[in-house]
Structures are given as C-alpha cells and as structure tokens.
C-alpha cells in the first residue's frame, strides 16, 4: 500500500453517490478506485457519472480486486455486518455506514471478524470529524460552559413512502436507527462516557411497522441527554449543549452543507431568547472528506483510529436499550 488508500464502494446507494464518494474524491489520502452494483449497467452508469476508474457488476467481484485496499459499505442496515465481514475476509479494511448493525449482538460478530483479520473497521459517523463539533467538544471540556449537565437534541424529516428502505422494519428501518443514533453518538462524543440507564417512548407507524417517533431520556454520569427523532415530522435538526455558565446551539448539527459556512451560538444567558449570543462561524468543510482521510490515515498507520469498532458497539447498545425501555415501560441499562 502506498501513500493513498484505494477505496471500493460497495453499492450505488444514494448516500454514497451524492455525499460520500464526491467528498472522498477530494481527500488527501483517499482515492475512490472502484464501485460495485448487483447490475453491471448500474455500476457503469455510476462510475461514469462520478469519474470512478472501475465498475463491477457484483459485490464479490469488487472484493476480489487486489488493487482495492478498503471498502465503504453504505448498504441497507441488515447488510452492514454480513458484507463488512465478507470484506474483511477478502483482506479489505472497512468503513461502514451507521448504525453498524441491527443490534449489539450482531455487531459483536463483526468485532470477532476484525480481531481475527487484524484489519481496520470504522463506523461512519462523519459529524465527529466536523470542525464545529470538535470546537463544541473543546469548549465543553475546557470549562467555557461550566458544568455541562444537559444535552437536548431534535432530528426529524418527513418520509411516508413504504418503498423506502428507512420505512422497512425487517431490514433495520425506522427513525431511531436512522437518525436517533446521531443524538446518542454526539452526546457520547461530548461527554466521553457511557450512559448508565435509558427511558424511552416509541410510536410505531401502524401500516409500515417502523418507529416514526421516538423520544428518550439517557442518563450519563455527567448529566442527561434528552432527544426526539421523527420520520413523519417537519424537517428539523438542532442540538443544545447546556452548562452552568453558558449553552451552545449547533445550528445544523448533522446534515451540514459541505460548501457553506457552519455556525454555533454561544449564549451566556444575559438576555432571554439568546439575543446576546455570540456566533462562531466555520469555513466550509466537508465532514465526509475529513472522515475518509481520518480512516485512511489509520489504515496507512499514520494515526490511530480515534473511534474504533468498540465505540460503534457501545452506541448500538444504547439504541437497543431505548427499544427495550419503550417496550417494557421501564428504565434499561445499555
């Protein structure tokens, strides 16, 4: 392996075509060398549109390419673990979309495969590589906010198409798996600890059988995360990090535009409504580019992987606990 990592893209999924591939193509040490589909014509079309050198009409053919160092897996949730394990067994490192698995038990089979092969496996939570999130974490940890004891997160969109994979229960659909996972991951990122217990409420869509509204209270040693995520609500996202001295609002916390500045508000509470809040603006930065290069550098041995597979499994345990808590009507330990 040289100074760059040759990536193969496992499927022509929308998130890959529209966000991750163009971003990784701008990376310093990431090169998108091939893409695969279950259909050769589909792979050829995507490769031509995106300027990718090679296209394969099967996933197996991509994994057999000796020139490919690593695989990005944006397949539907139920295929994350099976195809990531196949990639590892083919000698490829893996960057897999979130959530890493259908549940923590399944994720542990991927951990066993990683340990068996000795290769890098990372979960694609791109927000942790965004400069504005890194700034929020730094401000919280250096005491600018005082004692941070509450994080409030809202994340929603409207999608009622039963043919969309996010609305299919058998393959890991639903809002908690798709977007609620971000609320959990960012709170764990900011506090650097794991939750103690979880309470949850889940409303299921009666026709599609997926969770369309989920809310949770997640108790951490440092304080409380409260979040609501919904797949049949007005599109919205916001994170508020609250301390004893100040609070921070992350204005576009998750789907930040790669080509426009991003902002956070720092409010010391001197005027209601945040009228005297200070705005910090960040130059355009593609969090997917930064994620790809961070994982590539770990593969190249140039830097440690900050968020290893164990982190992904810990996040999955909290998701599992929210579902259990909602079903039982009790507090559950992750």
C-alpha positions in Angstrom: 0.0 0.0 0.0 1.3 3.4 -0.9 0.6 6.9 0.4 -3.1 6.7 -0.5 -5.8 4.2 0.2 -7.7 2.8 -2.8 -11.3 2.6 -1.8 -14.0 0.4 -3.3 -17.7 1.4 -2.9 -20.0 -1.5 -2.1 -23.2 -0.5 -4.0 -24.5 2.6 -5.7 -26.5 3.7 -2.7 -27.7 7.4 -2.8 -25.7 8.5 0.2 -22.5 7.2 -1.5 -23.3 8.7 -4.9 -24.4 12.1 -3.6 -22.3 12.7 -0.5 -19.6 10.3 0.5 -18.0 9.5 -2.9 -17.6 13.1 -4.1 -16.3 14.0 -0.7 -13.7 11.2 -0.5 -12.6 12.1 -4.0 -11.4 15.4 -2.6 -9.4 13.7 0.2 -5.6 13.9 0.6 -5.0 10.2 1.2 -8.3 8.7 -0.1 -8.8 7.5 -3.7 -12.1 6.1 -4.9 -10.9 3.4 -7.3 -13.9 1.2 -8.0 -17.7 0.9 -7.4 -19.9 -2.2 -7.5 -23.6 -2.9 -8.0 -25.5 -6.1 -8.4 -26.0 -4.9 -12.0 -23.1 -4.1 -14.4 -25.0 -1.4 -16.2 -25.9 0.3 -13.0 -22.3 0.2 -11.8 -21.1 1.5 -15.2 -23.5 4.4 -15.1 -22.5 5.4 -11.5 -18.8 5.1 -12.4 -19.1 7.3 -15.4 -21.1 9.9 -13.6 -18.6 10.1 -10.7 -15.4 9.6 -12.6 -14.5 6.3 -10.9 -12.0 4.2 -12.9 -13.5 0.7 -12.5 -17.0 -0.7 -12.2 -18.1 -4.2 -11.1 -21.4 -6.0 -11.7 -21.2 -7.8 -8.4 -20.0 -7.1 -4.9 -18.0 -10.3 -5.0 -16.0 -9.0 -8.0 -15.1 -5.8 -6.2 -13.9 -7.7 -3.1 -11.8 -9.9 -5.4 -9.9 -6.9 -6.8 -6.4 -7.0 -5.4 -5.9 -3.3 -6.0 -8.6 -2.3 -3.5 -7.4 -1.6 0.0 -10.6 -0.7 1.7 -14.4 -0.9 1.3 -17.0 1.7 2.1 -20.3 -0.1 2.9 -23.5 2.0 2.5 -25.8 -0.9 2.1 -29.1 -1.2 4.0 -28.7 -1.8 7.7 -29.3 -5.5 7.6 -26.4 -5.9 5.2 -23.9 -3.9 7.2 -22.4 -6.8 9.2 -22.6 -9.6 6.6 -20.9 -7.7 3.8 -18.4 -6.0 6.1 -17.4 -9.4 7.3 -17.0 -10.6 3.7 -14.8 -7.6 3.0 -12.6 -8.3 6.0 -12.3 -11.9 4.9 -11.2 -10.7 1.5 -8.5 -8.7 3.1 -10.1 -5.2 2.9 -10.4 -2.6 5.6 -14.0 -1.3 6.2 -15.8 2.0 6.7 -19.4 1.0 7.3 -22.4 3.3 7.4 -24.2 3.8 10.7 -25.8 2.1 12.5 -23.1 -0.5 12.5 -25.6 -3.4 12.9 -29.2 -4.4 13.6 -28.3 -4.8 17.3 -25.3 -5.1 19.5 -25.2 -8.9 19.5 -24.8 -8.8 15.7 -22.2 -6.1 15.9 -20.1 -8.3 18.1 -19.8 -10.9 15.3 -18.1 -8.1 13.3 -15.8 -7.4 16.2 -14.7 -11.0 16.2 -14.0 -10.8 12.4 -12.0 -7.6 12.9 -9.9 -9.3 15.6 -9.5 -12.4 13.5 -8.2 -10.4 10.5 -6.4 -7.6 12.2 -7.9 -5.0 9.8 -9.4 -1.6 10.4 -13.2 -1.3 10.8 -14.8 2.1 11.5 -18.4 3.3 11.7 -19.3 6.3 9.5 -20.4 9.0 12.0 -19.0 11.9 10.0 -20.1 14.6 12.4 -17.2 13.7 14.8 -14.7 14.9 12.2 -16.5 18.3 11.6 -14.6 21.3 12.9 -17.7 22.8 14.6 -18.3 19.7 16.6 -14.7 19.5 17.6 -14.9 23.1 18.7 -18.1 22.4 20.8 -16.3 19.5 22.5 -13.3 21.6 23.2 -15.3 24.4 24.7 -17.3 22.0 26.9 -14.2 20.2 28.1 -12.2 23.4 28.8 -14.9 24.7 31.1 -16.3 27.5 28.9 -19.8 26.3 29.6 -19.3 25.5 33.2 -20.6 22.1 34.3 -22.3 20.6 31.3 -25.2 18.5 32.6 -27.9 18.6 29.8 -27.9 18.0 26.1 -31.1 18.4 24.1 -31.3 17.0 20.5 -34.1 17.2 17.9 -33.8 15.5 14.5 -36.6 14.9 12.1 -37.7 14.6 8.4 -40.9 13.6 6.6 -40.9 10.4 4.7 -44.0 8.2 4.4 -43.0 6.1 1.3 -43.4 2.4 2.3 -41.0 1.5 -0.5 -38.1 3.5 1.0 -35.6 1.3 3.0 -36.0 3.6 6.0 -39.6 2.5 6.3 -39.0 -1.2 6.1 -38.9 -2.9 9.6 -37.3 -6.2 8.5 -34.1 -4.6 7.3 -33.4 -2.1 10.2 -35.6 0.8 9.2 -37.2 3.4 11.5 -36.2 6.7 12.9 -34.2 5.6 15.9 -31.8 3.5 13.8 -31.5 6.2 11.1 -31.3 9.5 13.0 -31.8 8.8 16.7 -28.3 7.2 16.6 -26.8 10.6 16.0 -28.2 12.0 19.2 -26.7 9.2 21.2 -23.3 9.3 19.4 -22.9 13.1 19.8 -23.7 13.0 23.5 -21.2 10.2 24.0 -18.7 12.2 21.9 -19.1 15.3 24.0 -19.1 13.7 27.4 -16.6 10.9 26.6 -18.5 8.5 28.7 -21.2 5.8 28.5 -24.8 6.0 29.7 -26.0 4.5 32.9 -29.7 3.9 32.1 -32.3 4.8 29.5 -36.0 5.5 29.4 -37.8 5.6 26.0 -41.1 6.2 24.2 -41.7 4.9 20.7 -44.6 5.4 18.4 -44.9 2.9 15.5 -46.4 3.6 12.1 -49.4 1.2 12.1 -49.1 0.4 8.4 -45.3 0.2 7.9 -44.3 -1.1 11.3 -41.3 1.2 11.8 -40.8 3.7 14.6 -41.9 7.1 13.3 -41.5 8.9 16.6 -39.0 8.1 19.3 -38.0 10.1 22.4 -35.6 9.1 25.2 -34.0 10.3 28.4 -30.5 8.9 28.6 -28.7 9.3 31.9 -25.0 9.7 31.7 -22.6 10.1 34.8 -22.3 13.8 33.8 -26.0 14.6 33.1 -29.0 13.9 30.9 -29.4 13.6 27.2 -33.0 14.1 26.0 -33.8 13.6 22.4 -36.7 13.2 20.0 -36.4 11.9 16.4 -39.2 11.5 13.9 -39.6 10.4 10.3 -43.1 12.0 9.8 -42.4 15.5 11.2 -41.3 18.8 9.7 -37.6 18.6 8.7 -35.6 20.0 11.6 -32.3 19.4 13.4 -30.8 21.2 16.4 -28.5 20.3 19.3 -28.3 22.4 22.5 -25.5 21.8 25.0 -26.3 23.3 28.3 -23.9 24.1 31.1 -24.0 26.1 34.4 -22.3 29.1 32.8 -23.4 29.0 29.1 -25.0 27.0 26.4 -24.1 26.2 22.8 -26.6 25.7 19.9 -25.3 23.7 17.0 -27.4 25.2 14.2 -27.1 22.4 11.5 -25.6 19.6 13.6 -25.9 16.7 11.3 -26.5 17.5 7.6 -24.2 20.4 7.4 -23.6 21.7 3.8 -20.0 21.0 2.6 -19.8 24.2 0.6 -21.1 26.8 3.0 -20.1 28.1 6.4 -21.5 26.5 9.6 -22.3 28.2 12.8 -22.6 27.6 16.5 -24.2 30.0 19.0 -22.7 30.6 22.4 -25.1 32.1 24.9 -24.2 33.1 28.5 -27.9 33.8 29.3 -27.6 37.6 29.7 -30.8 38.1 27.6 -33.7 35.8 27.1 -34.1 34.3 23.7 -30.4 34.3 23.1 -30.4 38.0 22.0 -26.8 38.5 23.2 -25.5 35.1 22.0 -22.1 35.1 20.2 -21.9 33.4 16.8 -18.9 31.5 15.8 -18.7 30.7 12.1 -16.6 28.0 10.5 -15.3 28.0 6.9 -16.8 25.4 4.6 -15.5 21.9 5.4 -16.8 18.6 4.1 -17.1 16.3 7.1 -17.2 13.3 4.8 -13.8 14.2 3.3 -12.3 14.6 6.7 -13.8 11.3 7.8 -12.4 9.4 4.8 -9.0 10.8 5.3 -9.0 10.1 9.0 -9.9 6.4 8.4 -7.4 6.2 5.5 -4.6 7.5 7.8 -5.5 4.9 10.3 -5.3 2.2 7.6 -1.9 3.6 6.5 -0.6 3.5 10.0 -0.1 7.3 10.1 -2.6 7.9 13.0 -4.6 5.9 15.4 -8.3 5.3 14.8 -10.0 7.6 17.3 -13.3 5.8 17.1 -12.8 2.1 16.8 -15.4 -0.6 16.4 -15.9 -0.9 20.1 -17.3 2.7 20.0 -19.9 1.6 17.4 -21.0 -1.3 19.5 -21.4 0.9 22.6 -23.7 3.2 20.6 -25.7 0.2 19.4 -26.2 -1.0 23.0 -27.9 2.3 23.8 -30.2 2.1 20.8 -31.1 -1.5 21.9 -31.8 -0.1 25.4 -34.1 2.6 24.1 -36.2 0.0 22.2 -36.3 -2.3 25.3 -37.3 0.6 27.6 -40.1 1.7 25.3 -41.4 -1.9 25.0 -41.3 -2.6 28.8 -42.0 0.9 30.1 -39.0 0.6 32.4 -35.5 2.1 32.8 -33.0 -0.1 31.0 -29.2 -0.3 31.3 -27.4 -0.4 27.9 
